[in-house]
Amino acid sequence: MSQINQWIRYLLLVGVVVSFIVFFGQPKGARTGSACSPGTSNLVAMVNGEGVSRDVFEFFREQNQETFQKYAQQGVDPERLRALVDEQTRASLVRRYLMSQEAVGLGLDVSHEALVADFQSNPGFQGADGQFDRELAERYVNHTGLGQREYAAQHKRDVLMRNFSRFVASPVRVSDAEVRDEILRAGTRVTLRIATASKPALRHMLFVGDDAEAQAIKARARVLAGESFADVAKQVSADEATRKDGGDLGTFPRGRMMPAFDEAAFSLEPGKISGPVKTDRGVHLILVESHEPASQTPFEQVQNKLAEDLLREDKAAEAAQVAANRVLEAVKAGTSFAKAAEAQKLPVIVTPPFGYREVAVPGLSGVPDLHEVALALTPEHPVPQRVFSDAENLYVVELQTREAPSEEQIAGEMSATRDRLLQRERALTTQLWYTQRAKQLDAAGKIRQFEIADRRGAAN
């Protein structure tokens, strides 16, 4: 949960306390929060000279516990969850105290009358007639266990925090152009035609150890679920020589590899992934991307075989590059995308619709820059000026469809979008201020945090 959401939540839960000021009054000169005691045995933190008491910590922690309860239901370790709630609660309290202190320092203090009015307007204390219900307020405040004076102090902090946030964020503005851009980003969806030119002919992953076969089965399931063979190979293959290249083995003739590997590779159809294949090296997964027809090699060329094998892979990649470039140039010259790809015998797919909210083009998460470039394409300029690539393939793309909000839709969403952007930018501005101020005080030794677990144990 973001800090700004926590403030809102706390305001709803805690912004109900000035009834005690009304009922019992507040001594003149009373501080905003807990005064520092000579010792720190009942404190969880000290913020610029003010102590955050155990009672205040436990009150806010109880509210956070409800929020984090969903993680317990998901099987998170109870001790880990307890520590998470503790740290989140204390961090929010350090922020709370620091912001309210800064508000007072900037002359943003609030009057007794303003606090009373704020308290009585809280929806949680309205009776059936819509009027402030003093008895209802008293019951709630008594239930918190904080006591009148501390509860009143925490309510005042709520008001001070709101005043400070408004003050810090008041210069923030959002232009019409920024609002339009946000609406367009949220509402734009495109689809692409993609022609694919494959580079190498074969890839593999190697697994070793007692559980090698189990590792291979898990990796194969990831590929079948949609992950790139090359990406998985980079993560899990034990073959140091090919792992960084996504398991790329290039092309090779029958009889070059170990018998089991050779048999599996030459029995696979292009595009298919093998099951676990056991060899003397370990367990393999094999992906065949293409088969090349066999050819007779004259005897006098045998002495050059090693050099030819080393060059074969580069030639395959070069051929793919040539094919992709030819498609791109033909499309730029006016040939239809489908005909240009067919001329080079390259398969074409159409992507599902995607927009700015997706982090990548569906199915092509490993292609750098493609997502950003694709969303900038228009019907007037539907083809990028370059070929894209990943470890496996080269890609030529063309915009197929682009749907964007109409001017009427944009006009209808301007007001709500502006409010949302202002809230976001103001929250970011306040967060930036808090981060810098907290760093200054922490460096000066004015923010101290005490062990929570030990104090809880001592209290018990």
C-alpha positions as CSV (number, residue, x, y, z in Angstrom):
1,M,0.0,0.0,0.0
2,S,1.4,3.4,-0.9
3,Q,2.1,6.0,1.8
4,I,-0.6,8.3,0.5
5,N,-3.2,5.6,0.8
6,Q,-2.1,5.0,4.4
7,W,-2.6,8.7,5.2
8,I,-6.2,8.6,3.8
9,R,-6.9,5.4,5.7
10,Y,-5.5,6.8,8.9
11,L,-7.5,10.0,8.5
12,L,-10.7,8.0,8.3
13,L,-9.7,5.8,11.3
14,V,-8.1,8.4,13.6
15,G,-9.7,11.7,12.6
16,V,-12.3,11.6,15.3
17,V,-10.7,12.8,18.5
18,V,-11.3,16.4,19.3
19,S,-14.5,15.5,21.3
20,F,-12.1,15.1,24.2
21,I,-11.0,18.7,23.7
22,V,-14.7,19.7,23.8
23,F,-15.5,17.4,26.7
24,F,-12.4,18.0,28.9
25,G,-10.5,20.9,27.3
26,Q,-6.8,21.1,26.4
27,P,-4.2,22.9,28.6
28,K,-2.7,25.9,27.0
29,G,0.7,25.3,25.6
30,A,0.2,21.6,25.3
31,R,2.4,20.0,22.7
32,T,1.2,18.4,19.5
33,G,2.2,14.9,20.5
34,S,3.9,12.9,23.2
35,A,6.6,14.7,25.2
36,C,10.0,13.1,25.5
37,S,10.6,11.3,28.7
38,P,14.1,10.9,30.2
39,G,14.1,7.2,29.2
40,T,13.1,5.4,26.0
41,S,11.8,2.1,27.5
42,N,8.2,2.9,26.3
43,L,9.2,4.3,22.9
44,V,9.5,2.7,19.5
45,A,11.1,5.7,17.9
46,M,12.3,9.3,18.5
47,V,11.6,11.8,15.8
48,N,13.3,15.2,16.0
49,G,12.9,15.2,19.8
50,E,9.4,13.7,20.1
51,G,8.9,10.1,21.2
52,V,6.5,7.7,19.5
53,S,5.0,5.8,22.4
54,R,4.2,2.1,22.5
55,D,0.5,2.8,23.0
56,V,0.4,4.9,19.8
57,F,2.4,2.3,17.9
58,E,0.0,-0.5,19.0
59,F,-3.1,1.5,18.0
60,F,-1.8,2.1,14.5
61,R,-0.4,-1.4,14.3
62,E,-3.8,-2.9,14.9
63,Q,-5.2,-1.0,11.9
64,N,-2.3,-2.2,9.7
65,Q,-2.7,-5.8,11.0
66,E,-6.2,-5.9,9.3
67,T,-4.7,-4.6,6.1
68,F,-1.9,-7.2,6.0
69,Q,-4.2,-10.1,7.1
70,K,-4.6,-11.2,3.5
71,Y,-1.0,-12.2,3.4
72,A,-1.5,-14.5,6.3
73,Q,-4.3,-16.2,4.3
74,Q,-1.8,-16.6,1.5
75,G,0.6,-18.6,3.7
76,V,3.1,-16.0,4.6
77,D,5.2,-17.0,7.6
78,P,3.6,-15.5,10.8
79,E,6.9,-14.2,12.2
80,R,7.8,-12.6,8.9
81,L,4.4,-11.1,8.6
82,R,4.7,-9.7,12.2
83,A,8.0,-8.1,11.4
84,L,6.6,-6.6,8.2
85,V,3.6,-5.1,10.0
86,D,5.9,-3.7,12.7
87,E,8.3,-2.0,10.3
88,Q,5.5,-0.6,8.1
89,T,3.7,0.8,11.2
90,R,6.8,2.4,12.6
91,A,7.8,3.9,9.2
92,S,4.4,5.5,8.8
93,L,4.6,6.9,12.3
94,V,8.0,8.5,11.7
95,R,6.5,10.1,8.6
96,R,3.4,11.2,10.5
97,Y,5.4,12.9,13.3
98,L,7.9,14.5,11.0
99,M,5.2,16.0,8.7
100,S,3.2,17.4,11.6
101,Q,6.3,18.9,13.1
102,E,7.2,20.6,9.8
103,A,3.6,21.9,9.5
104,V,4.0,23.7,12.9
105,G,7.4,25.0,11.9
106,L,5.9,26.6,8.8
107,G,3.1,28.3,10.7
108,L,0.4,25.9,9.6
109,D,-0.8,25.2,13.1
110,V,-4.5,24.8,13.7
111,S,-6.9,26.5,16.1
112,H,-9.0,24.8,18.8
113,E,-12.1,25.8,16.9
114,A,-10.8,24.3,13.6
115,L,-10.0,21.0,15.4
116,V,-13.5,20.8,17.0
117,A,-15.2,21.5,13.6
118,D,-13.0,18.9,11.9
119,F,-13.8,16.3,14.6
120,Q,-17.5,16.9,14.6
121,S,-17.7,16.6,10.8
122,N,-16.3,13.1,10.7
123,P,-18.8,10.7,9.0
124,G,-18.1,8.1,11.6
125,F,-19.6,10.2,14.3
126,Q,-22.9,11.2,12.7
127,G,-26.1,9.9,14.1
128,A,-29.2,8.8,12.3
129,D,-30.2,12.4,11.9
130,G,-26.9,13.3,10.3
131,Q,-25.8,15.4,13.3
132,F,-22.7,14.9,15.4
133,D,-23.4,12.2,18.1
134,R,-21.2,12.8,21.2
135,E,-22.0,9.5,22.8
136,L,-21.0,7.6,19.6
137,A,-17.7,9.5,19.5
138,E,-17.0,8.8,23.2
139,R,-17.5,5.1,22.8
140,Y,-15.1,4.9,19.8
141,V,-12.4,6.9,21.5
142,N,-12.7,4.9,24.7
143,H,-12.4,1.7,22.6
144,T,-9.0,2.8,21.2
145,G,-7.3,2.6,24.6
146,L,-5.2,5.7,23.9
147,G,-6.7,8.0,26.4
148,Q,-8.1,11.5,25.8
149,R,-5.0,13.5,25.7
150,E,-3.0,11.2,23.3
151,Y,-6.0,10.6,21.1
152,A,-6.6,14.4,20.8
153,A,-2.9,14.8,19.9
154,Q,-3.1,12.2,17.1
155,H,-6.2,13.9,15.7
156,K,-4.3,17.2,15.6
157,R,-1.5,15.5,13.7
158,D,-4.0,14.4,11.1
159,V,-5.1,17.9,10.5
160,L,-1.5,19.2,10.5
161,M,-0.5,16.5,8.0
162,R,-3.3,17.5,5.7
163,N,-2.4,21.2,5.9
164,F,1.2,20.4,5.2
165,S,0.5,18.2,2.2
166,R,-1.7,21.0,0.7
167,F,1.1,23.5,1.3
168,V,3.9,21.5,-0.2
169,A,1.9,20.3,-3.2
170,S,0.0,23.6,-3.9
171,P,2.5,24.8,-6.6
172,V,1.9,21.6,-8.6
173,R,0.0,22.2,-11.9
174,V,-1.0,19.9,-14.7
175,S,-1.3,21.3,-18.3
176,D,-4.0,20.4,-20.8
177,A,-1.3,18.8,-22.9
178,E,-0.3,16.5,-20.1
179,V,-3.9,15.6,-19.4
180,R,-4.5,14.8,-23.1
181,D,-1.4,12.7,-23.3
182,E,-2.5,10.7,-20.2
183,I,-5.9,10.0,-21.8
184,L,-4.3,8.9,-25.1
185,R,-1.8,6.7,-23.3
186,A,-4.5,5.0,-21.3
187,G,-6.9,4.5,-24.2
188,T,-4.6,3.7,-27.2
189,R,-4.5,0.1,-28.4
190,V,-2.6,-1.3,-31.4
191,T,-2.0,-4.5,-33.2
192,L,1.0,-5.4,-35.3
193,R,1.8,-7.7,-38.2
194,I,5.2,-9.4,-37.6
195,A,7.3,-11.3,-40.1
196,T,9.9,-13.5,-38.4
197,A,13.3,-14.5,-39.8
198,S,15.0,-17.3,-37.8
199,K,18.7,-17.1,-37.2
200,P,20.2,-20.3,-35.9
201,A,18.9,-23.8,-36.7
202,L,19.1,-25.5,-33.3
203,R,19.2,-24.8,-29.6
204,H,19.6,-26.9,-26.5
205,M,19.6,-26.7,-22.7
206,L,21.8,-28.9,-20.5
207,F,20.9,-30.1,-17.0
208,V,23.2,-32.0,-14.6
209,G,22.9,-33.5,-11.2
210,D,20.7,-36.1,-9.6
211,D,17.5,-34.1,-10.4
212,A,18.6,-33.3,-14.0
213,E,15.6,-34.9,-15.5
214,A,13.2,-33.1,-13.1
215,Q,14.9,-29.8,-14.0
216,A,14.4,-30.5,-17.7
217,I,10.7,-31.2,-17.3
218,K,10.2,-28.0,-15.4
219,A,12.1,-26.0,-18.1
220,R,10.1,-27.7,-20.9
221,A,6.8,-26.7,-19.1
222,R,7.9,-23.1,-19.0
223,V,8.6,-23.1,-22.8
224,L,5.3,-24.8,-23.5
225,A,3.6,-22.2,-21.4
226,G,4.9,-19.4,-23.7
227,E,8.3,-18.5,-22.5
228,S,11.1,-18.2,-25.1
229,F,13.4,-21.2,-25.3
230,A,16.4,-18.9,-25.5
231,D,15.3,-16.9,-22.4
232,V,14.8,-20.1,-20.3
233,A,18.2,-21.5,-21.6
234,K,19.9,-18.3,-20.4
235,Q,18.5,-18.8,-17.0
236,V,18.8,-22.6,-16.3
237,S,21.2,-24.3,-18.8
238,A,24.4,-25.8,-17.4
239,D,26.2,-25.5,-20.7
240,E,28.5,-22.5,-20.1
241,A,29.5,-22.4,-23.8
242,T,26.0,-21.8,-25.2
243,R,24.0,-20.5,-22.2
244,K,24.7,-16.8,-22.9
245,D,23.5,-17.2,-26.5
246,G,20.3,-18.9,-25.4
247,G,21.5,-22.5,-26.1
248,D,22.4,-21.7,-29.7
249,L,24.2,-24.6,-31.4
250,G,23.9,-23.3,-35.0
251,T,23.6,-26.1,-37.7
252,F,25.5,-29.4,-37.9
253,P,25.3,-32.6,-40.0
254,R,24.0,-36.0,-38.9
255,G,26.6,-38.0,-36.9
256,R,28.3,-35.0,-35.4
257,M,26.7,-35.2,-31.9
258,M,26.3,-38.0,-29.4
259,P,24.0,-40.7,-30.7
260,A,21.0,-40.0,-28.4
261,F,21.3,-36.2,-29.0
262,D,21.7,-36.8,-32.8
263,E,18.7,-39.1,-33.0
264,A,16.4,-36.7,-31.1
265,A,17.6,-33.6,-33.1
266,F,17.0,-35.2,-36.5
267,S,13.7,-36.7,-35.6
268,L,12.2,-33.5,-34.4
269,E,10.0,-31.3,-36.6
270,P,11.1,-27.6,-36.9
271,G,9.6,-25.5,-34.1
272,K,9.1,-28.5,-31.8
273,I,10.8,-29.0,-28.4
274,S,12.1,-32.5,-27.4
275,G,11.5,-34.3,-24.1
276,P,14.4,-34.9,-21.8
277,V,17.3,-36.5,-23.8
278,K,20.0,-38.4,-21.7
279,T,23.6,-38.4,-22.9
280,D,27.0,-38.8,-21.2
281,R,27.0,-35.0,-20.5
282,G,23.6,-34.9,-18.7
283,V,20.0,-34.4,-19.7
284,H,19.2,-32.1,-22.7
285,L,16.2,-30.3,-24.1
286,I,16.4,-29.7,-27.8
287,L,14.7,-27.2,-30.1
288,V,15.1,-27.6,-33.8
289,E,14.3,-24.4,-35.7
290,S,15.1,-25.6,-39.3
291,H,16.4,-28.5,-41.2
292,E,18.8,-27.9,-44.1
293,P,19.0,-30.5,-47.0
294,A,22.0,-32.8,-47.0
295,S,24.8,-32.2,-49.5
296,Q,27.8,-34.2,-50.7
297,T,31.1,-32.9,-49.5
298,P,34.1,-33.5,-51.8
299,F,37.1,-35.2,-50.2
300,E,39.4,-32.2,-50.9
301,Q,37.1,-30.0,-48.7
302,V,37.2,-32.2,-45.7
303,Q,40.4,-30.5,-44.4
304,N,38.4,-27.2,-44.4
305,K,35.4,-28.7,-42.5
306,L,36.2,-27.1,-39.2
307,A,36.4,-23.6,-40.7
308,E,33.2,-24.2,-42.6
309,D,31.3,-25.2,-39.5
310,L,32.5,-22.1,-37.7
311,L,31.2,-20.0,-40.6
312,R,27.9,-21.8,-41.1
313,E,26.3,-20.2,-38.1
314,D,27.3,-16.7,-39.2
315,K,26.0,-17.4,-42.7
316,A,22.6,-18.6,-41.3
317,A,22.3,-15.4,-39.3
318,E,23.4,-13.3,-42.2
319,A,20.8,-15.0,-44.4
320,A,18.1,-14.2,-41.9
321,Q,19.2,-10.6,-41.8
322,V,19.2,-10.3,-45.5
323,A,15.6,-11.7,-45.7
324,A,14.4,-9.3,-43.0
325,N,16.0,-6.3,-44.7
326,R,14.4,-7.2,-48.0
327,V,11.0,-7.4,-46.5
328,L,11.5,-4.0,-44.8
329,E,12.7,-2.4,-48.0
330,A,9.9,-3.9,-50.1
331,V,7.2,-2.6,-47.7
332,K,8.8,0.9,-47.7
333,A,8.7,0.8,-51.5
334,G,4.9,0.1,-51.5
335,T,4.7,-3.7,-51.6
336,S,2.1,-5.1,-49.3
337,F,3.5,-6.6,-46.1
338,A,2.0,-10.0,-46.7
339,K,3.5,-10.2,-50.3
340,A,6.9,-9.0,-49.1
341,A,7.1,-11.6,-46.4
342,E,5.8,-14.3,-48.7
343,A,8.5,-13.5,-51.2
344,Q,11.1,-14.2,-48.6
345,K,9.2,-17.2,-47.2
346,L,8.9,-15.6,-43.8
347,P,5.9,-16.5,-41.6
348,V,3.6,-13.6,-40.5
349,I,1.6,-13.4,-37.3
350,V,-0.7,-10.7,-35.9
351,T,-0.4,-9.7,-32.3
352,P,-3.3,-9.3,-29.8
353,P,-4.2,-5.7,-29.1
354,F,-1.9,-4.0,-26.5
355,G,-1.3,-0.6,-25.1
356,Y,0.9,1.4,-22.8
357,R,-0.2,-0.5,-19.7
358,E,1.4,-3.7,-21.1
359,V,5.1,-3.8,-20.5
360,A,5.9,-5.4,-23.8
361,V,4.5,-6.6,-27.1
362,P,2.6,-9.8,-26.4
363,G,4.9,-12.8,-27.0
364,L,8.0,-10.6,-27.7
365,S,9.1,-9.4,-24.2
366,G,12.7,-10.0,-25.1
367,V,12.8,-7.6,-28.0
368,P,14.3,-4.2,-26.9
369,D,12.5,-1.0,-27.8
370,L,9.8,-2.7,-29.8
371,H,6.9,-1.8,-27.4
372,E,7.8,1.9,-27.4
373,V,8.3,2.1,-31.1
374,A,5.1,0.2,-31.9
375,L,3.0,2.5,-29.9
376,A,4.4,5.5,-31.8
377,L,3.4,4.0,-35.2
378,T,0.5,5.7,-37.0
379,P,-1.5,4.9,-40.2
380,E,0.5,7.6,-41.9
381,H,3.8,6.0,-40.8
382,P,3.0,2.3,-40.1
383,V,6.5,0.8,-40.6
384,P,9.5,1.4,-38.3
385,Q,12.8,2.3,-40.0
386,R,14.7,-0.8,-38.8
387,V,14.6,-4.5,-38.1
388,F,14.2,-5.7,-34.5
389,S,15.8,-8.8,-33.0
390,D,16.3,-11.0,-30.0
391,A,18.5,-14.0,-29.3
392,E,16.4,-16.2,-31.6
393,N,14.9,-14.2,-34.5
394,L,14.8,-11.1,-36.5
395,Y,11.4,-9.2,-36.8
396,V,9.9,-6.9,-39.3
397,V,6.8,-5.2,-38.1
398,E,4.0,-3.1,-39.5
399,L,1.1,-1.4,-37.8
400,Q,-2.2,-3.3,-38.5
401,T,-4.7,-1.4,-36.3
402,R,-4.6,1.6,-34.0
403,E,-7.5,2.6,-31.8
404,A,-7.3,5.9,-29.8
405,P,-9.8,8.0,-27.9
406,S,-11.8,10.4,-30.0
407,E,-11.8,14.2,-29.4
408,E,-15.2,13.8,-27.8
409,Q,-14.0,11.1,-25.5
410,I,-10.9,13.1,-24.5
411,A,-13.1,16.2,-23.7
412,G,-15.3,14.0,-21.5
413,E,-12.4,12.6,-19.5
414,M,-10.3,15.8,-19.1
415,S,-11.7,16.8,-15.7
416,A,-11.5,13.4,-14.0
417,T,-8.1,12.8,-15.5
418,R,-6.7,16.2,-14.4
419,D,-7.9,15.5,-10.8
420,R,-6.2,12.1,-10.9
421,L,-2.9,13.5,-12.3
422,L,-2.9,16.3,-9.7
423,Q,-3.4,13.8,-6.9
424,R,-0.6,11.7,-8.2
425,E,1.8,14.5,-8.8
426,R,1.1,16.1,-5.5
427,A,1.7,12.9,-3.7
428,L,5.0,12.5,-5.5
429,T,6.0,16.0,-4.6
430,T,5.2,15.4,-0.9
431,Q,7.0,12.1,-1.0
432,L,10.1,13.8,-2.5
433,W,10.1,16.4,0.3
434,Y,9.7,13.8,3.0
435,T,12.5,11.6,1.6
436,Q,14.9,14.5,1.6
437,R,14.0,15.8,5.0
438,A,14.1,12.4,6.6
439,K,17.6,11.9,5.2
440,Q,18.8,15.2,6.7
441,L,17.4,14.4,10.1
442,D,18.6,10.8,10.0
443,A,22.1,11.9,9.2
444,A,22.0,14.4,12.1
445,G,21.0,11.6,14.4
446,K,17.5,13.0,15.0
447,I,15.6,10.0,14.0
448,R,16.1,7.0,16.3
449,Q,14.3,3.6,16.1
450,F,14.2,1.1,19.0
451,E,13.9,-2.6,18.9
452,I,10.2,-3.5,18.7
453,A,10.3,-7.3,19.4
454,D,12.3,-6.9,22.7
455,R,10.0,-4.2,24.0
456,R,7.0,-6.3,23.1
457,G,8.5,-9.2,25.0
458,A,9.3,-7.1,28.0
459,A,5.8,-5.7,28.0
460,N,4.4,-9.2,28.0
